[in-house]
Structures are given as C-alpha cells and as structure tokens.
Amino acid sequence: MRPKARLYLTVAAIGIASLLAAAPAQLRAQTAVAIDNDDIGGVVTGANGPEAGVWVIAETTDLPTRYAKIVVTDDQGRYVLPDLPKAKYKVWVRGYGLVDSPKVDGEPGQQLNLRATPAPNEAAAAQYYPAIYWYSMLKIPDKSDFGGKSNIPEKLTQVDWLKQTKNIGCIGCHQLGQQSTRTIPAAFGEFKSGEEAWMRRIQSGQSGEQMTNQLAGNFGGAPVKYYGDWTDRIAKGELPKSKPPRPQGVERNVVITSWEWGTDKQYLHDLISSDRRNPTVNAYGPLYGSPEYSTDNMPILDPKTSKVTFFKMPVEDPNMPESLGPGHAASIKPLQASAYWGDEKTWDTRANNHNAMFDKKGRVWIAATVRGMDNPAFCKKGSDHPSAKVFPLDRSPRQVAMLDPKTMKYTFVDTCFGTHHPQFGYDANDTLWLSGTGPVAGWVNTKMFDETGDAAKSQGWSPFILDTNGNGKRDDYVEPNQPVDPAKDKRIVPGSGPYAVMPSPVDGSIWYTTGVFGGPPAFLRFDPATGLSEVYNVPLPAFGIRGGDIDKNGVAWGSASSGHLVSFDRRKCKGPLNGPDATGNHCPEGWSFYKYPGPGFEGLGDNSAESSYYTWVDQHNTLGLGENIPMSTANLNDGFVALKDGQMVTLRIPYPMGFYAKGFDGRIDDANAGWKGRGLWSTNGDRTPWLMEGGKGSKPHAVHIQLRPDPLAH
C-alpha cells in the first residue's frame, strides 16, 4: 500500500509542477492576438496596464515609397496591423497622454508586445494634440470691437473676421495650430513682437502676395496682432485648455494605410480613385493626384506595388505664360524668402490641375488649364454658339482636359467658362458639370465630345435666372443691379460664383455652394430642363460655406465656416420656391446644423473652431458606416468626421501630425471582400507639406482609410 501511495503522490506532484511550469505559457497564449503571416499583432501596456485607444504605427522604407500602416488598440490594449507587405518595419505607439514609445523592429507574422511611454508632463503630452486644441487658443475680437470702434476696418463684422480666420481664409490653404505654425521660424530672425513676426511670416513664398493682400489689405493688418498674441502666449508656455479624447467605439476599428508620394517642394491639392456614381470603377487601380499651382507633373500611385510615377501634363501652347500671377491664387515669384526654401521658386505650373473625376469608362476628367486666359472667338460676342448668343464670355483661367489611363493620351477640352471642381451628372449624356464658372452654369456633354471631338459643340453655359415672376418658365429678365420687375425674371451673380458642384441623383438638378469668398453664402440650384435657378442663403447660427455634396435623397450638405456641418432639404420648404420673395431667405425650415467636434474659441458660446474645407456624401457605403453618410474634412482635427445616426465619428490620421485634406472619395475594390474590399482615399492637401510633422523634406501622403468590424479583424 505504501509504495502505491508514494507513486500516486509522485504523479500528483509532477502534475502540479507541470501545471505551474505551463502557466506562463498559457497566460501568454491567452494574451496573444490571432494573426496571419502578413500581420503584426500584440498588446500595448503602460504603467497601469493595457493601453486602450492608442495608435500602433508600423512604417517601412523598404518599398518603392515610404509606407505606413496605423491601427488603434481595443479596450484590452490589443492590436493587429493587417495585410502588411513583406518588409522590415519600425513599430511604435502614439496616443493622447503619451509621448512616442521607442521604435522597435518588427516583421509580418510576428507577435510584438509594446510598452507605451507616458508623457512626463502636460506640455509634452500637448505636443501630440490635434491642431484645433492649439488654434482654439487664438483670441477673437469682441463684437464691440467692430463697426469702426477699433483698428479693424469699419465695414467688417465679427462673422467676416471668423470666416477669414477659418475655412475661407488661412485655413483654406493650411492647417493652423500644428507645431510649425504655432511657433515662429528662427530663420525669420528676431522681432520686437509676435505681431511684427506675423507680418513678416505672411509675406513668405509664392502665396505671400495673396496672404498679405487678405490680412493687411482687406483686414487692415488687424489680424496679425491676434496671431502674434497667440504665438507669444504659446512661446511663454501657455497650453490648450482642453484635452482630446482617445478614439472610442467604431473609431477603434479604423485601419489607415499611408504612402508618400509627390515631392518635398510641391504640394497636392487632391486625388481621385474612382467614379463618384459607380465606385467599383478602377478597382484596385492607381490613384491620380492634382498638384494645382505647384507643378505640371501629376503623381500616380499604384497601391498594389507602392510605386509612384509621374505624368507631365501638357498644354496646347507650351510657350503660354505660367498659370501664376494676376488672376490666379499664387504668384510667379516669392514676395519674401521662405523659412524653408529661401527665394527659390518652387511652383511653376501651366496645366494647373485643380481637381479630377473618373467617368464610367475609367478615364480621368480634369479641371486643368489648356491655354492662356483669352477665350477663342466662339465664346465671345458675335459668335453663333447658342450659349454665346445669350451670355458671351471673354476669359477663362482654367478649362478641361481628359487622361485615358489605358493609352495615357491627354486630350484638351477648351471651355469658354472657367473651371474648378468637376462632377458627372446622372443623365444619358454623362454630362460633366463644373464649378468655378463665375456668372454661369457650365457643362460638357461628354457623350457628344466622344462622338465628335468638337469641344465647342459639346459645351454649353447659362446665366443664373430666378423665376421672380413665378410663372414656372424662363422669361426676359432684369440684370443683377436692377430692381425686381413683377413681369420679368431676374438674373443673379451668386457672390463669388459656384464653388462646389453637386448633380442631384434624384431629379437631374445641379446644386452649388456659392458666395464662398464674397456675397451671401448659399446653396444654389440650377435646373437644366428649365434654365431656372433657386438660391437658399445659409441662415444663423451657421455662417459661411465652402465645399459641399448631395445625398441620394437630394439633400445638399456643406462645410460651414461657423464650425457646423449644414444640410438643406428642399422638400421641407413650406412657402413658394419661386416668385418675388424667393430670393434666398425664403426657406429657413429646410436647414439643419451639426456642430463639428473639438474645442471652440472663447467668448463665442458653444462653438467648434473646426474649419472644414470640404464635405462629401458616401452614397454607396464605400467606407462601411452605411449608405448616404455625410462626411467632412476635419482640417484642424487631423482627418475626417462622419455623421452617423446624429453623432460625429472622427477618423483621425495621427501620423504624420498635421494631416490636412481638401478632398476625398470612396472606392469599392471588391464588394465580396468585406471591409478589405472598400475604403476612402485622400491625400494631404496642405500647400506647404513641409509644415507637417517631419518638417523640410516631408512629402504629401496618400491615405486609404478602412473600417473593419472590430479592432482585431484581419
């Protein structure tokens, strides 16, 4: 009995010892994250345990261009970086309340647990805050300072000031509030005050003339006092009064892939990935960049290979003047030396490719210059062109071009009207509608152009006519400077003209944002069937407007200067949509307002300092939040925001800090591949890429934003 008992005890002891020895391995197995051989996964921990809602960044330079992938940890600190190309990566942790952790080596197929690094103090933590947290520290003059009661020009209002401070002025070209703009470059030298430093700063580079004209001309130099005070207070150690929250809920499901493209001296305004109406066009295909005033070299990124190539866009007359200087938003030469590039002239375009759209055949139609400003004879008075007979046009600063990626043939489409943003309609003629057209609606019948190759025959334009006599048809009209005549209609010039253009999928009408830079901000509706227009002015509490889009129900959405996403639903209008009183303020009930996230300026009540440039509606669920989701560029929040079930979802690009987009679109590469087959595409569109994290030498980044079902999906 005794020996048998000893054997039992010995076996039991061995079993217990084996369990104890195995415990660490079992615990490791429990915390290990499931991955494939092209993923990196693990757990991020800090001093108090798992770090939830922080970013894990993997970056490599082994591919043809710099490549990075970014994900967010779940509530247990776990992460999976999915679908990494074979390469060696540097991997690190970034998050609010932290400073960047040391970069460690990693490769696909590896379990990699990471240790977060807490910020040693509030000042160190604040260096990672989005720009809005710093920019909202800017002081705004009180209403009592306007109306000639200070050095602010008497004609200006506080709303004028805020529009200039936000997406109509400085933030129409740059993010403000990131490290490079909340400090003064040492290269500028010594100054007696921040005000003096800012007066020098705004003269820098090839936009120096335009910046100076806005702030010193239109605003009498008054804003530089406030910008100077802002940077002076920051230099003395003042910090943002609020802190950003870490990503929550669905925001933790975001996967960001980033490629460096373009050059270090020349910015990109935009990119395009697919047909806005048919987002499966160009599936898995290359992206086409729009470098606007900076260069004629269009970057093309192949996301499958991470390879960047360039296509030099031609013009009809290679000896034509550059698309810079008078009549343009950039100058031929720097007004004053740049802190980064000195007196070097870095922008030299003729093609001036502002914006592009795919058609259903996979061709890229571009708002681009093809010649000098003087229009051909068929546009002018005396021409027999039907549109010229009604409203002749003498000049256009930008026209249309088309690139066929299959052949790389570049075709000129000479338009009489100016162009800015192109959008295809939903009609049988695949009509291309343009903004930037000044006093007219302008379009190109692309079906006819394909059949005839005749640009003159394939285009048309129309003045904007309000049906003020209310008879439902277009009649003789009075001019904008004449009073309403009850027997006639009235022509209007919509402020600074059409800015965004939005063909409605519901009824064929064409909508625009207007009055962006002058005149009443509004949505403008043009009906191609009748030639009549309607205008709806933006009401308080919103003010100002920039980019916009339309949803599948015909509701127009836009980025307001007031820090709101606004919408206008014409179906809600209770009164007449035409007649003598239908001149802009006749349907306040059609408007809705949604405040953007982030802190606001002090003294203005409940507001957001967000200065969104562009709004786009995801009609086809290309991201994964659902169909018909309005989204905006969050230009001071380092990314984008989407309105889902009345709540704002923030899609942040945390690396490099300073991400600023002017546009984006969505593409479905494979409708059967779940989240992996769809996503948004955008590019950093700041005119000065060297102002983002990384400084001089930084290049624009193209980004793919995807939304998986949970933070560990792979």
Buried (B, 14 or more C-beta within 10 A) or exposed (E): EEEEEEEEEEEEEEEEEEEEEEEEEEEEEEBBBEBEEBBBBBBBBBEEEBBBBBBBBBBBEEBBBBBBBBBBBBEBBBBBBBBBBEBEBBBBBBBBBBBBBEBBEBBBBBBBBBBBBBBEEEEEBBBBBBBBBBBBBBBBBEBEBBEEEBEBBEEBEBBBBBBBBBBBBBBBBBBBBBBBBBEBBEEBEEBEEBBBBBBBBBBBBBBBBBBBEBBBEBBBBBBBBBBBBBBBBBEEEEBBEEBBEBBEEBBBBBBBBBBBBBBBBBBBBBBBBBBBBBBBBBBEBBBBBBBBBBBBBBBBBBBEEBBBEBBEBBBBEEEBEBBBEEEBBBBBBBBBBBBBBEEEBBBBBBBBBBBBBBBEEBBBBBBBBBBBBEBEEBBBEEBEBEBBEEBBBEBBBBBBBBBEBEEEEBBBBBBBBBBBBBBBBEEEBBBBBBBBBBBBBBBBBBBBBBEEEEBBBBBBBBBBBBBBBBEEEBEEBBEEEEEBBEEBBBBBBBBBBBBBBBBBBBEBBBBBBBBBBEBBBBBBBBBBEEBBBBBBBBBEBBBBBBBBBBBEEBBBBBBBBBBBBBBBBBEEBEEEBBBBEBBBEBBEEBBBBBBBBBBBBBEBEEBBBBBBBBBBBBBBBBBBBEEBBBBBBBBBBBBBBBBBEEEBBBBBBBBBBBBBBBBBBBBBBEEEEEBBBBBBBBBBBBBBBBBBBBEBEBBBBBBBBBBBEEBBBB
